[in-house]
Amino acid sequence: MRNTSSFRIFIVACLISVCFLSACTTTLQERSNLKRLYDKSAQYHQPDRNPVIVIPGILGSRLVDDETGMTVWGAFRRDFADPGSDQGAQLIALPLSSDLAHDNNHHIKTSVRSDGVLESLKVDLAGIPISIQAYAGILNTLGAGGYRDEELGLNSIDYGTDHFTCFQFDYDWRQDIPSNAARLKTFIDQKRKDVQKNYREDYGIENAEVKFDIVGHSMGAILSRYFARYGATDLDAIPEGVVPWLGTNDVERLILVAPPNAGSLEAMDQLLNGFNTGRPVLPYYHQALIGSFPSVYQLLPRTRHNALVWDGDINQPVQDLLDPRLWQDMKWGLSGDDEETDKVLKRLIPDVKSMAERRIIAREYQRAALNRARLFQSAMDSPAQTPEGFEMFLVAGDNRETPAIASIDKSSGEFEILYYELGDETVTRASALLDERVGQAWEPRVVSPLNWSSTMFIPGKHRTITSGPIFEDNVLYWLLEDPRK
């Protein structure tokens, strides 16, 4: 018994050490240098400086249930939503229903809502609570919401006591990305009023013109790029091949950090095999739960880039990754007919007693999600010159082996990574750039429908790319000191 307790304490100590080190990659000297460079600019809050909005990636916003008060995502203590229970599964998954209720922007109605950016992930291990830092680095860098973490020493920049120009946009990352873009528009309109109020009280300026800069990470970068293109417009209302750039009325600069612009094989893996954090203390999320998230389908790799091939043959690509018939024939995700998938579906659709009817509902939901993803990818990949005065900046990792091509066994449906390219372990460099040379004849220069004002490559992982001094230095320069067009 004594050995077991000692082992648990040892594991906790190791985890805490890892969390501490991953968040503290900036040395005291580097923090001092950043303060010398940017403190004066950071304390400048005049109306000619844009307020900033931070948008986290998938899993980066806390989710809570209004009816029970239970934390659905963001805490793993005694009262968390356990995906292995009926109640937990129903809270985590979006409702699967043949008469699915949603608003005009395909935002599925549910009692679960987002409740703040996830600064840290609360975990209970052997009865001892620990905290795994998630977005501490980026929140501190930008002074988001006055966020500070004295214990981790993340105090690089002093924004002053009257800092009010950085905000966190939390969102339900399970939901359709365009529907969250519509909610971002509402958020921006509200924050504009708050900023105008400050300008009126501090500087006597009535109805100041306010534009925002956005820093989006991963899915948050994709969400913000959709918003820049189409604002709050739903996919169904976008004329084919037309990019109106409606969001640029509100946004001047986008800084996209580790964006899966051409998708990620991680999304495919999770839709086929579920989600496992890789940490023994955290639960496993079955693929039928993940399959209820429209957003994950929208992060699938592009078929034209040959990211998925049959039976290990790179000359035999999957012809249409978004074809609902393919998913049904291969029994992928919600189309699975195995006992475990039906066990999850029973939890998600408890009022439906027939296995056959449950499968029909699940497959119809999957069909709708895949068709929606097709519209989304087409809208996002359409070439369009950015309007004057609007700029996009890219931050991406490009020195780590990242899944680029996966093989699907036609007989078993088994998913296996076949080939790696350089990236951040989740998003390849080519995906971040939306490089159309992938799967095509090589050319010496990047071919992309996206117009980058500047790009920066950092040797870092997808989830920690924002924690180092290189990121801090460059992003602060782009936001605070870089001359505007």
Secondary structure, DSSP 8 states (H G I E B T S, - for coil): -HHHHHHHHHHHHHHHHHHHHHH--S-HHHHHHHHHHHHHHHT---TTS--EEEE--TT-EEEEETTT--EEESEESTTS--TTSHHHHHHHS----TT--B-TT--B--SEEEEEE-SEEEEEETTEEEEEESSHHHHHHHTGGG---TTTT-------TT---EEE----TTS-HHHHHHHHHHHHHHHHHHHHHHHHHHH--SS----EEEEEETHHHHHHHHHHHHTT--GGGS-TT----GGGGTEEEEEEES--TT--HHHHHHHHH-EE-S-TTS-EE-HHHHTT-HHHHTTS--GGGT-EEETT-TTSB-S-TT-HHHHHHTT-GGG--SHHHHHHHHHHSTT---HHHHHHHHHHHHHHHHHHHHHHHHHHHS-----TT-EEEEEEE-SEEEEEEEEE-TTT--EEEEEEEEEBSSSBHHHHHT-TTTTS---SS---SS--SEEEEES--TTTTTSSHHHHHHHHIIIIIS---
